[in-house]
């Protein structure tokens, strides 16, 4: 459940989006909708939040967001290549102008030597633009990884907005 800090961050995102008349879409895997939940905890968020996709499996990433089988087969779900395709798909399958995507390994199992538990990939995109992506490692248990990922995703949206505003 999003805490006060996440909701305050979502409020900042909302103020910035609403000021520019922009809508946000989310494409989430390991966060299971936490980003969308934080956003929709803000009263009036329907003015700037368009929709959220929770795509936990490979098939849902392919069917709902158009992530290619080749990308998933070559790089896996926890990869910047995959989240860039997720964010592009969220923009293509919504009326939003801005999107964020999150995919990672929240634990307690599922990690590998190359992608240990706590590894999370992010992408942010603007309609008709080239997505930006990043990978971070979050310490702690499953909840801590998901909370940290949600905060990082929302901060990334805020960081993207100055580029959009120019």
N, C-alpha and C positions, 0 to 999 in steps of 0.2 A: 504494500500500500504506500503510495507516495506520502512523504512527510511534508511538514510545513516549508522546509527549504526548497523541495522540488516544486511545490505549488507556487511559491513566490517566484521561482525561476520561470515557471510556465506562464505566470502573469506577465513577466517582463517580455517574454516571447510574444505573448498576445498583444501587448501594447504596441510593440514594434511592428508586428504584422498588420494589425488593424490600422495603424497610422498610414500605412502604404496601400491599404486595400488588398492585401495578399492573403492567400489561403495556404495552409500547411497540410501535408499528408505524411503519415508515418508508415514505415515498412519494418516490422520487428520480428525477430526470431527469439533470441535468448531472453529478451526483456518481456516477452509474452504480453505486450500491450501496456507496459508500465509508462512508456512515453505518452501514449494516447490517454492513459488514465490520469496522469499528472495534468495534461492539457485540459481534459474535460472536467477536472475538478474546479476549474476556473469558471465562475459564472459568466455567461455571455460568450463562451468559447466557440459557439456555433457561428459566430461572425468571422472567425479566422482559422478554425480547424475544419478541414473538409472531410477527411476520412482516415482510417487506419487499417493497415493490413497486418495480421499476425500470421506469418508464414513459417511454421516451425519445421516442416519437412521439405525435402528436396522437391517433391511433387507440387507442393503448394507454392514454393518459390517459382517453379516453372509455370504452373497454370495461372496463378494470380498476378505475377510480376514479370513473366517472360524471361526469367533467368535461364540461360542456355544450359542444356545438359552437358555440353563440353566444358563450360566454366565450372560447373559443380563437380564434374568428374576429374578435371585437371587440378583445380585449386581447393575444392571443398567448400562447404557452407561458411566456414570461418576464414574468410579471405577478403581482401580489399576488392578483388575483381568481382566477387559475388555481391558485396554490398553496393558497389557502383551500379551493377545491373539492377539490383533491387530498387535503388533510388530512382533510376531511370524508368523502371516499370511502374513505380508508384506515381510518378508524374504523368506517364502515358495513360494510366488507368484511373485517373482522377481529374478533378477540375482545379487542383491545387497548382500554385506557381512555385512552391518550395516544398522539398521533401527531405526527410532524414531516414536512414536505414541503419539497422543494428543487427549484427549476428555474431555470436560468440559461444564460448564454453563457460557456463556459469557454475558447473560442478554439482555435486561433489565429485562426479566421475566424468569421463568423456574426454579428458585432456590427453595430449600426446607430448612427446619430447619437443616437437617443433611448435606445438600450440597447447601449452599447459592450461589447466583450469585457470580461469580469470582472463584469458585472452579474448578480446572483443574487438571486432572490426566495425567501423562506422563509415557512412558516406552521407554527404549533404549535396543537394542539387537544386538548381533553378531551371525551370522549364526552358528548353532549347539551349541549355548551357552544359558545360563539361563538369561532371561531378568531382567533388573533392573527397578524399578518403584518408583515414587514419586508423592505426591499430594501437590499442593500449592494453596494459595488463592491470587488472584490479585485484588487490589482495582481499582475503577474507572468505567468508562462506557465500553460499549461493545468493542470499539476500543482499549482502554487501556488494557483490559483483553486479547484480541487477540494478541496485540503487546507484552505484557509481557510474554505470553505463547510461542510465537514464539522465543523470546530471550532465555527463559529458556530451550526450546527444543534444540536449537542450541548449547547452552553452555553445555547441557548434552551430546551431540554428542562429543564435544571437550573433555569432561571429560572421556568419554568412550574410546577414542582413546589411551591414554597411556596404558590401560590394554590390548588392542589389539596389541600394538606394542611390548609387552614383549615376 
